[in-house]
Each structure stands twice: as structure tokens, then as C-alpha cells.
Amino acid sequence: MTTLLPQCQNLQAQVESVLQLLHQEPTLRSQDTTSVKSSLRKAVSPTFEIVFAGAFSAGKSMLINALLERELLYSAEGHATGTECYIFYAEPDAEKVILTFLSEVEIREQIVALCQKLNLTAQININQAEFLDLLRQGCTAIIQQEGGESKSERAKQAKALILLIAGFEGNRDRIHTINNATYSMEQFDFANLKEAASYARRGSNSAVLKRIEYYCHHPLLADGNVIIDTPGIDAPVQKDAELTYRKIEHPDTSAVVCVLKPASAGDMTKEETELIEKMRSNPGIRDRVFYVFNRIDETWYNTQLRQRLDDLISSQFRDTSRVYKTSGLLGFYGSQIKQTSGRDRFGLDSILAESVSREETPQFVNELNRYCANSGKLSPSIFRISVNSFESPNENYVRILAEQGTLLINQLIQDSGIEEFRAAITRYLTQEKRPQLFANLADDLQPICISLRNNYITKHRDLVSQPREIETMKARELDRLSQQLQEIGEQFYQHIETEINQLVTNKCDRFEGDFRLLQTKMISRLDELLNTFSVADAYSRATLSHRRNATAPLIAILVEALYYLANQLEDVLVNSCQEVAASFFQRLNERVRKAEYYSQLYRLIGGDAGIEQQIKELENPIKQALASAAQVECDRFVRESPRFYDEGTFSIYQFRQTLAQTSQGYDCESMVEAEPAIRQLLKLDFEPKVSATIRKNFRQTINQILKTQLLLLAEKQANDILQQYSCARSYLEQTLEKEAEEKIASNKRSQAEIESNITEYNQAVAGINSCLQAMQLHNHLLPVIADADYITVAVDTGVLETALAV
């Protein structure tokens, strides 16, 4: 576990104190603190999680084994397992393994996924032995078709399925249906870590393990370092691949070793590119990424592959300080066979015995022979080696090692790149990791501390510069009085100007709603008048006007109708526009009363200088002006539309048809019978005129009346406010003494509060800086607030006030 230096024991509380101070400042609290919190979590975390991520068959597990020089993790080509492995530090006598198994449901999901990839039966019942035997037979057939279990991706997946079935059958009593069962090493009766790791490393067992926790004694794991091996990013079970991505993005992840395959594949896969993007998006990782191109030995035998890898690195990895080329297989087994000798045939009878027992040539044996014969890495003047075709691979292997000994093994380990990678990781974890974490924290805190420091100094200087005596403060306030009144007058004028502009540009929603209601009332009233218009009543009014006549012409009926409709619509428009004005003035008064300048004016003179009364008095003249405008507008409705009698129009056609119908007789009845036609004729005339009024003409009339009258009021009132100086001075002299006392007291409290915050800030920063200095991070120290930053101003102000008093 991590042990912080004594100077850093209170680091978390000190950083949180700075963040709390930031949150207390309204102007600063919006500043983003996400990176600081992430950096703090990394700096004080008891663990430092290093995730090994990459595709299946990239060699992650073998690389970890090589790094720790212990055979802990299962390593084989192909999609063998989706197991997540954690390797923690332990003292030599406390090494152990904790095993967590997949549930039956999860195993079924993996079997289904592999069957789909292999085009095997879709009917899956893993609890039937006959079905599992059938799957095994199918997988065996696929491996034979492909020419061996490592000859193709399809063969590797078939082998993975065989191992999964074997693991399920062999551990059936430990696998629960839904839950993940966890067992300690002791529950398996394993005597030590080696036995437990050997069990977990067996392919069939590893296939059904969800998580393995190793507690291992190795200096690389000290100081809270945790190595995590994750499933391949191209796992056949999507859930396993997502597990790796979630781990990459998890805030607990501190560093990533990205194990890549281009050394053997030639190019980066889509999944590998996505992996790199995910790492870059996790602020918790930052630049703590190591790129390892494993299986580098493949490029020793293929010039084109070597050139493609060099081109890839030079084009996509500008900073190659964290780029490494390794062969985990050669590096790991090279370190292991150093402990062997000819007595156990250099590991064939010990560490490689399992492969030999299956009458297979261990992969390492083939690779060593290939290295000696074709790699071009060995100097002919130093290593005189022959790989004989008449000898078996194992015989060549034993003979070569017997002849060359430790010199060859050391050269092999050096060429594998593992020692360089281990040295870099060791140097980073033991020397660079913790200073870098603290430097990141300090860099993230720097802008916050600068903002706080400048904020406190500015506030303190402003408060210190304020008068400290009541008479001085009163004099200052009275000196500013004229300017304040002028500002209030200007603010009132600007407010009225803004309200009018909102109205004129149709941006006042409430006014728009009121005007739409006016339009609706006019349209509704016109429809109602047309539908209820009585020809008989119009005929009666016409004949009453001409006592000598017993009949009336159609034109007389239309004249009566025009007057009647125009006058009725006038009543509606007058009432509606006055309602619009009343609603507008009510809102205007409310907004003026809520304005800051209104409150300020009350504070200065104890009233509003007649603003509210002036607005109220203006309401009636504006209503009268609007009523007059409405009367003029509707009076024009009496005149027919200009083109009403034009030839070729529907209106003249309708008029002639109506005239023909009313000419059938000379009594009232013939006229009444033509009532529908007369209503239609009136509709043709009035609808366009009313529409033009409410949609084009009258809105501009309202706007103009309001704008002209209100701006005149605003200009006059702004001048009236400025004339209130004498009244304001008299009023302020009565209230300023109390206000001055309160303000001076408030300034003192604010000053004391800021000084308290400065003290708290300095204590927190001093503690953080002490920690940074202990880490030798002298270039990352945070700014403190010295007395000289603000006391000088206070002294000068005091001298000035004394001089003024004299």
C-alpha cells in the first residue's frame, strides 16, 4: 500500500480547503475543478492501477509474466479467456490467490458467441453431456481442417471453445447458476501461490474464471502498484470487450500499457485505434501510457514487416520515449531457463515439461532455434551456432544451450527488449510516478490559486480604500449624488426605450397576445354582424329618412349597411385598443417598480420622483389618442373599397346579380328575399378592409402613439430626476449617518472575512507546497498571499485620510 511522505499526510484536506474557498466566491465558483479532483484522487490513492490492454493474442499475459519474471498468468494464442486479472503486492509470507468463477449464464453466453463464429449448432444446452461432446467433436474437426490449433483464427476459437467446455465440466461444482462464486486459495488446498497460479493458468480453468486476484511479492508492485490484465478488445463476447473499455475509462485507472500487434500483423486494427482514442479521453490517465509493440521477433524474419512497423511508429507516434519493442515469449522464458541447467535439459523436464508430455515441441524451443538460425541478431564471431536438420527441435535446443550457455541466454533476453521495458516501467513506478502525480495536481491547482489570490487582493484593496470615518463616507456619498441621479435618469430612459423597442419589434410576448386578442374580437364581431344583418331593418331606416317615398333602392340599403357595420366595428376597436393600452401600462408600472434604478431612487430621495404618477397620468391621453385613431380608422369603412365596382371583379358581378333580384318588385319583400345576396356583397367589401386594418395599418398606429408619448415622458422624467438634487441631499443627510455606520461595520466584517480566508488559503497552500518541496517539485509551487500584497495600500489610505482630516 502507498505511504505518503509526512509532509503530504494532510494533502487531501488542504486541497479540499482551497476548492471550498473557491466555491465560496460567487464570481469564481463556475471555474471547472474536475481535473483537480481527478489529480487529487490519483495523488492520495493507496493504489496505482496499471492496466494492460490490447487485442487477444497480442501477448499481454506473457508480457506481464516476463515483467515479473514469474509464470502467473495463462498465456496462449487465441480467444482463451475473458478473465480479468489483478496482481497486488504482498509480503513473501503472505502470497495468495483469490479466484472468482463465471456464472453458468455467462459461460452459456460465451459458448453461444463462439458457436456463432464457428457456425456450429444453434441449439445449445450446456447441461447435456451429449451436446457438449457434439460441440467438442465439431471443434476438433475444425482444428484438423485448419491444420492445427494455432494455424488460423478459426482454429484458435475452436480450441478456446474446447477449453471452455472442459473448464465448465471440470469445475461444475464451483460454478453457480447466476452468481459469481469466489474462493480463496486455501479452499482448494493449495499450499502456495505457485500451486494456485498453476491451477488458474491451466487453459480449461482460466476459461471459466471471471477474475483472478494474485497477491505477489515483487518490488515492482510496491508503493500500491497494481497490475491489471484485461480481456482482449476484440473479444468474441461483446461484454468482455466492453469490460476492457470500461476499465480504460474508469477514474481509478492511473496508467495503461497498450500492447499492440502490428509487429506481427503489419498494421493497427480498428479496435487498437479505438483503444488509443479511449485512453486519450480519460483525464485520469493523461500521458501515463506505455505503447508496447510485442512479438517484435516476427520482424526479424520479415524485412517488409519490419519496415511497415518502423513507418507506423514514425508516422503515428511523434513522442517515442514511451514506445517499446518486445518479445514477451523470448524475454519470459529466457529469464526462466537461466535458472535451469543440462540436468533438466534446460527446462524441458521442468518449466516446459507440460508441452513435452503432450509430445509437442514447446513454442519457446522452436523460437529459440529460429532465433539462432535466422534472426541475424547473433554475431558470427561470438556465437558459432548450427541448427541441424537431422536433429529434432528439442535435441537442437539442448545442444545449443549446452554449447553456448549463459552468454546466449543473456543475448536473447537483451534482444527481446524485456529488460529495457522492465527498466523503464521500474524507473517510472519507483522514481517518476509519484512526483508526476503531484506535479499534475499542482499544475491543475495553479490557475485556481491564481484566481483566488487575485480575487482576495483586489477585494481587500477595495475595502481598505473605502473611507473609515462616518463624515468622510457621508461626504463621499454626497459627492456622488449628482452623478447617481443622472445615472438613474439615464437608466429610466433606457428602460422605457427598451420596452418600446421590444413592442415595435414584436418581441413582447404579452403585448403580442393582447393584440392577437384585438384581432380575434374584430374578426368575430364582423362575422357576427354579417350573419345577423337585417335587410328589413335597413329598409325601414331608409324609408323613414324619406317620408314621401314608399320604396327604397338597393343602393340605399347598402348605404345603411355601410354606416351600421362601420359604427359597430368602431365600438369594438375602440374598446379593444384601450384594453391593450391598459394591460401595457399595468405591466410597465410593474417592471419599473422592480427595476434596480427605482429602488436606488427611493434610497436617495425617499420616493420615485413622480415616475409612477407620470406613467399613470399618461395612460388616459394615450387611451384617448388610440380611441381617436380607431374612430378615424373605422370611419373609413363607410367608403366602399376602391375596386368594388371595377369591371371584371366578383363584387360587381355580385352587385348586378343582387340588383337583378331586388328589381323584381317595389315592396320590402323583394328586398328581404335578396338578403343572403346582400350579406355576401357586404362581406366582399368589409373583409378586406377589416383585414388591412388589423393586420397592416392599426398596429403601426398603436406603436407610433406609444413610442412618441412614452419617449417624451421618459425624457422629461429623466430631467425631473436630475432636478431632485436638493431634495436628495436633504434626505440623504438624514439617512447617511446610519448607512455609513452600517457600511463601515460591513466593510470591517468583509475585510476580516477576507483576511480569514487569506489565512486559510495560505495555510492550505503552505501545506501543499511543503509536500511539493518534499517531492523536489520546486518549479510547481503554488502562489501564497504575502502581507505586502495588500497591507501597503492600507497604510497609504490611512495616511491620506489623516491628511484630509487635517
PyMOL commands that set and color helices and strands:
alter all, ss='L'
color gray80, all
select helices_A, chain A and resi 6-8+11-24+34-44+60-68+92-94+104-118+129-146+153-170+172-174+185-188+193-201+203-206+219-221+238-249+262-265+270-280+296-301+303-316+320-322+328-337+342-344+353-357+363-374+393-404+406-416+418-465+470-479+481-504+509-532+535-544+554-594+596-605+611-638+650-662+668-673+675-722+725-774+778-780+787-789+791-805
alter helices_A, ss='H'
color red, helices_A
select strands_A, chain A and resi 48-54+84-89+96-101+182-184+209-216+225-229+253-260+289-293+323-325
alter strands_A, ss='S'
color yellow, strands_A
deselect
rebuild
show_as cartoon
